[in-house]
Amino acid sequence: MQKYEYGSVEWLWKDSFLRINLPKTPEQHTQEAYYQTVVEALTALGQEGWEVATSVAQGNWIYWTLKRLTFPD
């Protein structure tokens, strides 16, 4: 049976703030997060098997929900 784990990426572009939350990992955040930083972060997550499941945006804020297929131990 397929199982997924979920994480999130949040970007406030006027504040240049990026936050990444993944299971079993301390929260990651950075100031001075511009377009290139966001693209690099999403690319790195994609290389680890993460994909965007949903996104929502309002004003200067974007929130992505990520998912990744997990395999039994």
C-alpha positions as CSV (number, residue, x, y, z in Angstrom):
1,M,0.0,0.0,0.0
2,Q,1.3,3.5,-0.9
3,K,1.8,5.9,2.0
4,Y,2.8,9.5,1.9
5,E,4.5,11.9,4.3
6,Y,3.7,15.7,4.1
7,G,5.6,18.9,4.6
8,S,5.2,22.6,3.9
9,V,7.0,25.6,2.4
10,E,5.9,29.1,3.2
11,W,7.2,32.2,1.5
12,L,6.5,35.9,2.4
13,W,8.1,37.7,-0.4
14,K,7.8,41.3,0.9
15,D,9.6,40.2,4.0
16,S,12.0,37.9,2.1
17,F,11.2,35.1,4.5
18,L,11.1,31.4,3.6
19,R,10.1,28.6,6.1
20,I,10.4,24.8,5.4
21,N,8.8,22.2,7.6
22,L,9.4,18.5,6.9
23,P,8.7,15.4,9.1
24,K,11.5,14.4,11.5
25,T,13.5,17.5,10.6
26,P,14.0,20.8,12.5
27,E,12.2,23.7,10.9
28,Q,14.3,25.5,8.4
29,H,14.0,29.2,7.7
30,T,15.9,32.0,6.0
31,Q,15.8,35.7,5.6
32,E,16.6,37.3,2.3
33,A,14.7,34.6,0.4
34,Y,14.3,35.9,-3.1
35,Y,12.9,34.1,-6.2
36,Q,16.2,32.3,-6.8
37,T,16.3,31.0,-3.2
38,V,12.8,29.7,-3.5
39,V,13.4,28.0,-6.9
40,E,16.6,26.4,-5.5
41,A,14.8,25.2,-2.4
42,L,11.9,23.7,-4.3
43,T,14.3,22.1,-6.8
44,A,16.4,20.5,-3.9
45,L,13.2,19.2,-2.4
46,G,12.1,17.7,-5.7
47,Q,15.4,15.9,-6.0
48,E,14.6,14.3,-2.6
49,G,11.3,13.0,-3.9
50,W,9.0,15.9,-2.7
51,E,6.3,17.2,-4.9
52,V,3.8,20.1,-4.5
53,A,0.4,18.7,-3.6
54,T,-1.4,22.0,-3.1
55,S,-0.7,25.7,-2.9
56,V,-2.5,28.8,-1.8
57,A,-1.6,32.4,-2.1
58,Q,-2.9,35.8,-0.8
59,G,-1.3,39.2,-0.8
60,N,2.5,38.6,-0.3
61,W,2.2,35.0,1.0
62,I,2.4,31.6,-0.7
63,Y,2.0,28.3,1.1
64,W,2.8,25.0,-0.5
65,T,1.9,21.6,0.9
66,L,4.4,19.0,-0.2
67,K,4.1,15.2,-0.3
68,R,6.5,12.3,-0.8
69,L,5.9,8.6,-1.2
70,T,7.3,6.6,1.7
71,F,8.3,2.9,1.6
72,P,8.0,0.4,4.5
73,D,11.2,-0.3,6.4
